[in-house]
Amino acid sequence: MEPNQERARRLIRVLQALRVIDFIKTAPDRRTAIREDIKELCDIFSAATSTERAEIASRIRPEFSFIFLWFAKTMSEKAVQDSAPQAIWDGLMAVLIGNFMPDFRDTLPRVALLYHSAVKLGLDGGGLLAKASTLAVTPQATRILHDFPLRSASDRSLGMYLYEETGAGISFAYRKLGEEAPF
């Protein structure tokens, strides 16, 4: 059986080959495989020691960090669609693996979506973010996750991050304000 850190390095090598323009054109079955790879990496990260988590996060580069943002948004929607609290945790782990790259302001909306989904499911969103913050590899990431629930309600709202809810059940999604619904 392959050791976790070696599996993590192998998964990261697969993910680092992704580029935004190619990912946009990716077939649904390939996206499913990518999602499964990221989920596996999230599981490894969540169970890793602080040294191992730092090593995983150190391998992430801005050129492919977008994939963790995509995954976090996907998990925030999946959590509500399937009433699956584990998806919120997976999304938070992806945020931590991506280490708030390329800029924390790109990641913060995903944190808001994950928090909103947790609250929507009746979970303690603040508690989940606080627990996840203990696994962060940088003080900045720890602070952002820990302090997010302490913001005013308006500063945590979907509108603050230019998102809104659409659909219900399996068709639930978060849509950027001003974007047309997919056809």
C-alpha positions as CSV (number, residue, x, y, z in Angstrom):
1,M,0.0,0.0,0.0
2,E,1.3,3.4,-1.0
3,P,2.2,5.7,2.0
4,N,-0.1,8.7,2.4
5,Q,2.6,11.4,1.7
6,E,3.6,9.6,-1.5
7,R,-0.1,9.3,-2.6
8,A,-0.4,13.0,-1.9
9,R,2.6,13.8,-4.1
10,R,1.2,11.6,-6.8
11,L,-2.2,13.3,-6.7
12,I,-0.6,16.8,-6.7
13,R,1.5,15.8,-9.8
14,V,-1.8,14.9,-11.6
15,L,-3.5,18.1,-10.5
16,Q,-0.6,20.4,-11.4
17,A,-0.9,19.5,-15.0
18,L,-4.4,21.2,-15.1
19,R,-4.8,24.6,-16.7
20,V,-7.8,26.8,-16.5
21,I,-8.6,26.9,-20.2
22,D,-8.3,23.1,-20.5
23,F,-10.4,22.6,-17.4
24,I,-13.2,24.7,-18.7
25,K,-13.5,22.3,-21.7
26,T,-13.1,19.1,-19.6
27,A,-15.7,16.4,-20.0
28,P,-18.0,15.6,-17.1
29,D,-16.4,12.2,-16.5
30,R,-13.0,13.8,-16.3
31,R,-14.3,16.4,-13.8
32,T,-15.6,13.6,-11.7
33,A,-12.2,11.9,-11.7
34,I,-10.5,15.3,-10.7
35,R,-13.1,15.7,-7.9
36,E,-12.3,12.2,-6.6
37,D,-8.5,13.0,-6.7
38,I,-9.0,16.2,-4.8
39,K,-11.3,14.4,-2.3
40,E,-8.6,11.8,-1.7
41,L,-6.0,14.6,-1.2
42,C,-8.4,16.3,1.3
43,D,-8.7,13.1,3.3
44,I,-4.9,12.7,3.4
45,F,-4.5,16.3,4.4
46,S,-7.1,16.1,7.1
47,A,-5.5,13.1,8.7
48,A,-1.9,14.3,8.3
49,T,0.5,15.7,10.9
50,S,1.2,19.5,10.9
51,T,4.6,18.8,9.1
52,E,2.9,16.6,6.5
53,R,0.2,19.2,5.9
54,A,2.8,21.9,5.4
55,E,4.6,19.7,2.9
56,I,1.4,19.1,1.0
57,A,0.5,22.8,0.9
58,S,4.1,23.7,-0.1
59,R,3.6,21.8,-3.4
60,I,0.6,23.8,-4.5
61,R,1.4,26.6,-7.0
62,P,-0.7,29.5,-8.1
63,E,-0.9,28.1,-11.7
64,F,-3.2,25.2,-10.6
65,S,-4.6,26.5,-7.3
66,F,-7.8,27.4,-9.1
67,I,-8.8,23.7,-8.9
68,F,-9.1,23.9,-5.1
69,L,-11.3,26.9,-5.4
70,W,-13.5,25.1,-7.9
71,F,-13.7,22.1,-5.6
72,A,-14.6,24.2,-2.5
73,K,-17.5,25.8,-4.4
74,T,-18.6,22.4,-5.8
75,M,-18.6,21.0,-2.3
76,S,-20.5,23.9,-0.9
77,E,-23.3,23.1,-3.4
78,K,-23.0,19.3,-3.0
79,A,-23.5,19.7,0.8
80,V,-26.9,21.3,0.3
81,Q,-27.9,19.2,-2.7
82,D,-27.2,15.9,-0.9
83,S,-27.6,17.1,2.8
84,A,-24.0,16.0,3.1
85,P,-22.1,17.8,5.9
86,Q,-18.9,15.9,5.0
87,A,-18.8,17.9,1.7
88,I,-18.4,21.1,3.8
89,W,-15.4,19.7,5.6
90,D,-13.9,18.5,2.2
91,G,-14.3,22.0,0.8
92,L,-12.6,23.5,3.9
93,M,-9.7,21.1,3.5
94,A,-9.4,22.1,-0.2
95,V,-9.2,25.8,0.9
96,L,-6.4,24.9,3.3
97,I,-4.5,22.8,0.7
98,G,-4.8,25.7,-1.7
99,N,-3.3,27.8,1.1
100,F,-5.4,30.9,0.1
101,M,-3.6,31.2,-3.3
102,P,-3.2,33.0,-5.5
103,D,-4.7,35.7,-3.2
104,F,-6.8,35.3,0.0
105,R,-9.4,37.5,-1.6
106,D,-10.0,34.8,-4.2
107,T,-10.5,32.2,-1.5
108,L,-12.7,34.2,0.9
109,P,-15.9,33.9,-1.2
110,R,-15.5,30.1,-1.1
111,V,-15.2,30.2,2.7
112,A,-18.4,32.3,2.7
113,L,-20.2,29.7,0.5
114,L,-19.0,26.8,2.7
115,Y,-20.0,28.7,5.9
116,H,-23.4,29.5,4.4
117,S,-24.0,25.9,3.4
118,A,-23.1,24.7,6.9
119,V,-25.6,27.2,8.4
120,K,-28.2,26.2,5.8
121,L,-27.9,22.6,6.9
122,G,-28.3,23.6,10.6
123,L,-24.7,23.0,11.4
124,D,-22.4,25.1,13.6
125,G,-20.6,26.9,10.8
126,G,-18.4,28.8,13.2
127,G,-17.4,25.5,14.9
128,L,-16.5,23.9,11.6
129,L,-14.4,26.8,10.5
130,A,-12.7,26.9,13.9
131,K,-11.9,23.2,13.8
132,A,-10.6,23.6,10.2
133,S,-8.5,26.6,11.3
134,T,-6.5,24.3,13.6
135,L,-5.2,22.4,10.5
136,A,-4.1,25.5,8.6
137,V,-0.4,25.7,7.7
138,T,-0.1,29.5,7.9
139,P,-1.1,32.0,10.6
140,Q,-3.0,34.0,8.0
141,A,-5.1,31.0,7.0
142,T,-5.8,30.2,10.7
143,R,-6.9,33.7,11.3
144,I,-9.1,34.0,8.3
145,L,-11.0,30.8,9.0
146,H,-11.2,31.4,12.8
147,D,-12.3,35.0,12.4
148,F,-14.8,34.6,9.6
149,P,-17.8,33.6,11.8
150,L,-17.0,36.7,14.0
151,R,-17.7,39.1,11.2
152,S,-21.0,40.9,11.1
153,A,-23.9,39.1,9.4
154,S,-23.6,41.5,6.4
155,D,-19.9,40.8,6.1
156,R,-20.6,37.1,6.0
157,S,-23.5,37.3,3.6
158,L,-23.6,35.8,0.1
159,G,-24.3,39.3,-1.3
160,M,-21.1,40.6,0.2
161,Y,-19.2,38.1,-2.0
162,L,-21.5,38.7,-5.0
163,Y,-23.3,35.3,-4.8
164,E,-26.9,34.2,-4.6
165,E,-28.7,30.9,-4.1
166,T,-30.5,29.4,-7.0
167,G,-32.6,26.2,-7.2
168,A,-33.5,23.7,-4.5
169,G,-32.7,20.1,-3.8
170,I,-30.5,18.6,-6.4
171,S,-30.6,21.7,-8.5
172,F,-29.3,24.0,-5.7
173,A,-26.4,26.1,-6.7
174,Y,-24.6,29.3,-5.9
175,R,-24.5,31.8,-8.8
176,K,-22.4,34.9,-9.1
177,L,-24.6,37.9,-9.2
178,G,-25.0,39.2,-12.7
179,E,-24.1,35.9,-14.4
180,E,-26.7,34.2,-16.5
181,A,-28.0,30.8,-15.5
182,P,-26.4,28.0,-17.5
183,F,-28.6,26.7,-20.3
